[in-house]
Amino acid sequence: MFRCLVATAAAVAATFSAFPASAQVSPDAVPVRTQVISISPLAAVFGIYTGEYERRFSESISGVIGVSYWSFGDTDDNLTFSVVDAKARFYPAGTALERFSIGGIVGFTNFAARGGFNGEPSRESVNALNAGIDLNYHWLMGTNNNFFVGTGVGAKRLFFLGGDSEGITGYLPTGRIAVGYAF
């Protein structure tokens, strides 16, 4: 009886191991994605427009160009905030564009205020260089790993280039929830 059970189990194991399961996918079947374009649609609901282009340079390193624009207030009395950043991200697991990364940021920030004082319209602008760090976690999803979801938090230090920066903090927190397309 025991021999019969062993022989049956061996026959079943041999049968199933000869054919791959239909859910198994070869690692070579899904191409490696090297670039991502993403936006932050949740922030756009609040009038904060951001976008990033990220390119994989190696298994662990990627480069990013990011832009952001905010405008608060109406057309006659408002504050705008424009940013262009260059980022380098390091993926310790060697999975650039996916999973955890830590990044360095350098960029340019412009604050512009338009308003009136005693009935006289005015416009002031302050420029700053910025440097900082961010921590991110990314996913590539879908059958072809084309759908990108990214999250991140960080901080930047502003180095003002003249102008009246009084009342503007020298530090900025950063955060994002982004979706995009990987190719």
C-alpha positions in Angstrom: 0.0 0.0 0.0 2.8 2.4 0.9 4.6 1.6 -2.3 1.4 2.4 -4.3 1.0 5.8 -2.6 4.7 6.7 -3.2 4.5 5.6 -6.9 1.2 7.6 -7.3 2.7 10.7 -5.7 5.8 10.4 -7.9 3.7 10.1 -11.0 1.6 13.1 -10.1 4.7 15.2 -9.3 6.4 14.2 -12.5 3.3 15.1 -14.5 2.8 18.6 -12.9 6.5 19.5 -13.0 6.7 18.7 -16.7 4.3 21.6 -17.6 4.7 25.1 -16.3 1.7 26.6 -14.5 -0.3 29.0 -16.7 0.2 31.8 -14.1 4.0 31.6 -14.3 5.6 34.3 -16.3 9.2 34.3 -17.4 11.2 37.2 -16.0 12.3 38.0 -19.6 8.6 38.3 -20.7 8.1 41.8 -19.2 10.6 44.3 -20.5 12.7 46.5 -18.1 11.2 50.0 -18.0 13.8 52.8 -18.2 11.7 55.9 -18.1 8.7 57.3 -16.3 6.5 60.4 -16.9 4.3 61.2 -13.9 1.9 63.8 -12.5 0.2 64.3 -9.1 -3.5 64.4 -9.9 -4.5 64.7 -6.2 -2.4 67.9 -5.8 -4.0 69.3 -9.0 -7.4 69.3 -7.2 -5.9 72.0 -4.9 -4.3 74.0 -7.7 -0.8 72.5 -7.2 0.5 71.3 -10.6 3.5 68.9 -10.6 5.2 66.6 -13.0 8.3 64.5 -13.2 10.4 62.8 -15.9 12.6 60.0 -14.4 15.2 58.1 -16.4 17.0 55.0 -15.2 20.8 55.2 -15.6 21.8 51.9 -14.0 20.2 49.2 -11.8 20.5 51.5 -8.8 20.6 55.1 -10.1 18.1 57.3 -11.8 17.9 61.0 -12.7 14.8 63.2 -12.5 13.6 66.5 -13.8 10.7 67.9 -11.9 8.5 71.0 -12.2 5.9 72.4 -9.9 3.5 75.4 -10.0 1.1 76.7 -7.4 -1.1 79.8 -7.6 -3.1 81.0 -4.6 -5.6 83.8 -4.6 -7.4 85.6 -7.4 -5.9 87.3 -10.4 -5.5 90.7 -8.7 -4.1 89.5 -5.4 -2.2 86.3 -5.5 1.0 84.3 -4.7 2.6 82.0 -7.2 5.3 79.5 -6.5 7.3 77.9 -9.4 10.0 75.3 -9.0 12.4 73.4 -11.3 14.4 70.6 -9.7 17.0 68.1 -10.8 17.1 65.0 -8.6 19.3 61.9 -8.4 17.8 58.8 -6.8 19.6 55.8 -5.4 17.6 52.5 -5.2 19.5 50.3 -2.6 17.7 47.1 -3.8 19.0 47.6 -7.4 15.5 48.0 -8.8 15.7 51.5 -10.3 12.2 53.0 -10.9 10.7 50.5 -8.4 10.6 50.2 -4.6 12.5 52.3 -2.0 14.8 55.2 -3.0 16.6 58.0 -1.4 17.4 61.1 -3.5 19.2 64.4 -3.5 17.6 67.5 -4.9 19.0 70.8 -6.4 16.9 73.4 -8.1 15.5 76.8 -8.6 12.4 78.4 -6.8 10.6 81.6 -7.6 8.0 83.2 -5.4 5.9 86.0 -6.9 3.3 88.1 -5.2 0.9 90.5 -6.8 -1.4 92.7 -4.8 -2.3 96.2 -4.0 -1.2 98.5 -1.2 -3.2 101.8 -0.7 -4.8 101.3 -4.1 -1.4 101.0 -5.9 -0.8 97.7 -7.6 2.5 96.0 -7.0 4.4 92.9 -7.9 7.3 91.4 -6.0 9.4 88.4 -6.9 12.0 86.5 -4.9 14.3 83.8 -6.3 16.1 81.1 -4.5 18.3 78.1 -5.1 17.2 75.0 -3.3 18.9 71.8 -2.1 17.4 68.9 -0.2 16.7 65.2 0.1 13.6 63.0 -0.4 12.6 59.4 0.4 10.4 57.6 -2.2 8.6 54.3 -2.8 7.5 53.4 -6.3 5.5 50.6 -7.9 5.4 49.5 -11.6 2.1 47.7 -12.1 0.0 46.0 -14.8 0.8 43.1 -17.0 3.6 45.1 -18.8 4.7 47.1 -15.8 3.5 50.3 -17.6 1.4 51.8 -14.8 3.5 53.8 -12.3 2.5 54.8 -8.8 5.0 56.8 -6.7 5.0 58.3 -3.2 7.5 60.5 -1.5 8.4 62.9 1.2 11.3 65.2 1.7 12.6 68.6 2.6 14.4 71.5 0.9 16.5 74.3 2.1 16.2 77.6 0.2 19.1 79.9 -0.5 17.7 83.3 -1.4 19.2 85.3 -4.3 18.5 88.8 -3.1 15.1 90.4 -3.0 12.9 90.8 0.0 12.6 87.3 1.4 11.3 88.4 4.8 8.3 86.3 5.8 9.3 83.4 3.6 10.5 80.4 5.4 14.0 79.1 4.4 12.7 75.4 4.5 10.1 73.7 2.4 8.6 70.2 3.1 7.9 68.2 0.0 5.4 65.4 -0.6 3.8 63.6 -3.5 1.5 60.9 -4.6 2.1 60.5 -8.3 0.7 58.3 -11.2 2.3 57.9 -14.6 3.4 55.9 -17.5 6.6 53.8 -17.6 8.2 53.0 -20.9 
